[in-house]
């Protein structure tokens, strides 16, 4: 099986750039204090990174996300997004291809279970602390006079969701191949770079309440992780050539 050639990457990059842009724009929650927004673009960045490696993910993540910022009216975020999301995609794609070998599969599973507990705890604490109460949801443009939807979210929902996240990751860790935990770690590493990058940009360049955006970005990372890893694994099982090509890089 041949590797993913530079020509193939040149073909894939524009297509996945468009997919990242569309995913970022498809669902947004406006955050007034930071003039930013929650989105699900991380999902497509992580999928691209796991499937096609750091180069394609860096280009698609950076350019696609920056284009979405401009189109949605958040152009003041676009320069930072271009760099932050490109580095995020590169980190995830690069780490995913450098899996260490544990002597025992049980250690891999224990590693995955520990990560699942951490992600579940973060989801519960961050959600209950910052995303409880009345929330304004907007779909598409953030300039509408009224929010598209106003809903009440109880803190107990986030606690239950955190437990569910931990359980799902634990079950996937037990059911999937032992190296599954390393994919989680690769995504968490890239996601934390994204969280830190936006915090520094908002704190020192935009002068907004940067801490408010931290839980928003952690939420984006968590959603992206929970969607991307099972989906990519399903694609690998359906089309083994995708995985073989990635491992040859």
Rosetta blueprint (number, residue, H / E / L):
1 X L
2 X L
3 X L
4 X L
5 X L
6 X H
7 X H
8 X H
9 X H
10 X H
11 X H
12 X H
13 X H
14 X H
15 X H
16 X H
17 X H
18 X H
19 X H
20 X H
21 X H
22 X H
23 X H
24 X H
25 X H
26 X H
27 X L
28 X E
29 X E
30 X E
31 X E
32 X L
33 X L
34 X L
35 X L
36 X E
37 X E
38 X E
39 X E
40 X L
41 X H
42 X H
43 X H
44 X H
45 X H
46 X H
47 X H
48 X H
49 X H
50 X H
51 X H
52 X H
53 X H
54 X H
55 X H
56 X H
57 X H
58 X H
59 X H
60 X H
61 X H
62 X H
63 X H
64 X H
65 X H
66 X H
67 X H
68 X H
69 X H
70 X H
71 X H
72 X H
73 X L
74 X L
75 X H
76 X H
77 X H
78 X H
79 X H
80 X H
81 X H
82 X H
83 X H
84 X H
85 X H
86 X H
87 X H
88 X H
89 X H
90 X H
91 X H
92 X H
93 X H
94 X H
95 X H
96 X H
97 X L
98 X L
99 X L
100 X L
101 X L
102 X L
103 X L
104 X L
105 X H
106 X H
107 X H
108 X H
109 X H
110 X H
111 X H
112 X H
113 X H
114 X H
115 X H
116 X H
117 X H
118 X H
119 X H
120 X H
121 X H
122 X H
123 X H
124 X H
125 X H
126 X H
127 X H
128 X H
129 X H
130 X H
131 X L
132 X L
133 X E
134 X E
135 X E
136 X E
137 X E
138 X E
139 X L
140 X L
141 X L
142 X L
143 X L
144 X L
145 X L
146 X L
147 X L
148 X L
149 X E
150 X E
151 X E
152 X E
153 X E
154 X L
155 X H
156 X H
157 X H
158 X H
159 X H
160 X H
161 X H
162 X H
163 X H
164 X H
165 X H
166 X H
167 X H
168 X H
169 X H
170 X H
171 X H
172 X H
173 X H
174 X H
175 X H
176 X L
177 X L
178 X L
179 X L
180 X H
181 X H
182 X H
183 X H
184 X H
185 X H
186 X H
187 X H
188 X H
189 X H
190 X H
191 X H
192 X H
193 X H
194 X H
195 X H
196 X H
197 X H
198 X H
199 X H
200 X H
201 X H
202 X H
203 X H
204 X H
205 X H
206 X H
207 X L
208 X L
209 X L
210 X H
211 X H
212 X H
213 X H
214 X H
215 X H
216 X H
217 X H
218 X H
219 X H
220 X H
221 X H
222 X H
223 X H
224 X H
225 X H
226 X H
227 X H
228 X H
229 X H
230 X H
231 X H
232 X H
233 X H
234 X H
235 X H
236 X H
237 X H
238 X H
239 X L
240 X H
241 X H
242 X H
243 X H
244 X H
245 X H
246 X H
247 X H
248 X L
249 X L
